[in-house]
Amino acid sequence: MKRDRDVWRDRAAKLETDHNSKIEHLQQKLNDAQKIGNSCSDVMQERLMRAASEVGNLKAEVTKLKA
């Protein structure tokens, strides 16, 4: 049977992997939006800013998990 520490380490590793996948997905969405961002409407600019904020929030969560 795994020790509690090992179980929590495994859970933290899975969470980190999940968060990294989300970050990569959001980063790709952000990159796609930036390609057209300069020539788009104010609505698209706002979506771009929200995506950037979400990426930053997820990066902060991963940093906390690593600590």
VMD Tcl script that draws the C-alpha trace (Angstrom):
set ca {
  {0.00 0.00 0.00}
  {1.27 3.43 -0.90}
  {2.17 5.82 1.84}
  {0.10 9.00 2.14}
  {3.05 11.08 0.99}
  {3.34 9.01 -2.19}
  {-0.38 9.26 -2.87}
  {-0.33 13.05 -2.50}
  {2.81 13.31 -4.64}
  {1.10 11.30 -7.38}
  {-2.02 13.46 -7.16}
  {0.06 16.63 -7.35}
  {1.92 15.28 -10.38}
  {-1.38 14.50 -12.13}
  {-2.74 17.95 -11.33}
  {0.44 19.52 -12.66}
  {0.15 17.50 -15.87}
  {-3.51 18.47 -16.25}
  {-2.72 22.14 -15.65}
  {0.21 22.05 -18.08}
  {-2.09 20.57 -20.74}
  {-4.63 23.33 -20.13}
  {-1.89 25.95 -20.29}
  {-0.61 24.56 -23.59}
  {-4.13 24.55 -25.02}
  {-4.81 28.10 -23.87}
  {-1.41 29.25 -25.11}
  {-2.26 27.88 -28.56}
  {-5.61 29.67 -28.48}
  {-3.82 32.85 -27.44}
  {-1.28 32.49 -30.24}
  {-4.07 31.96 -32.77}
  {-5.89 35.03 -31.48}
  {-2.74 37.14 -31.60}
  {-2.31 36.34 -35.29}
  {-5.51 38.17 -36.06}
  {-5.60 40.40 -32.99}
  {-4.23 43.53 -34.61}
  {-6.92 43.68 -37.25}
  {-9.95 42.65 -35.23}
  {-12.77 44.32 -33.37}
  {-12.82 45.43 -29.75}
  {-14.73 42.25 -28.87}
  {-11.86 40.09 -30.11}
  {-9.34 42.23 -28.26}
  {-11.28 41.62 -25.04}
  {-11.35 37.86 -25.67}
  {-7.62 37.93 -26.27}
  {-7.04 39.70 -22.96}
  {-9.24 37.18 -21.11}
  {-7.32 34.27 -22.65}
  {-4.01 35.85 -21.62}
  {-5.33 36.33 -18.09}
  {-6.51 32.72 -17.90}
  {-3.08 31.47 -19.01}
  {-1.47 33.60 -16.30}
  {-3.84 32.27 -13.65}
  {-3.12 28.66 -14.60}
  {0.62 29.27 -14.56}
  {0.26 30.69 -11.05}
  {-1.68 27.59 -9.94}
  {1.03 25.30 -11.30}
  {3.70 27.35 -9.52}
  {1.78 26.94 -6.25}
  {1.47 23.19 -6.79}
  {5.20 22.88 -7.37}
  {5.97 24.69 -4.12}
}
mol new
graphics top color blue
foreach p $ca { graphics top sphere $p radius 0.5 }
foreach p [lrange $ca 0 end-1] q [lrange $ca 1 end] { graphics top cylinder $p $q radius 0.2 }
display resetview
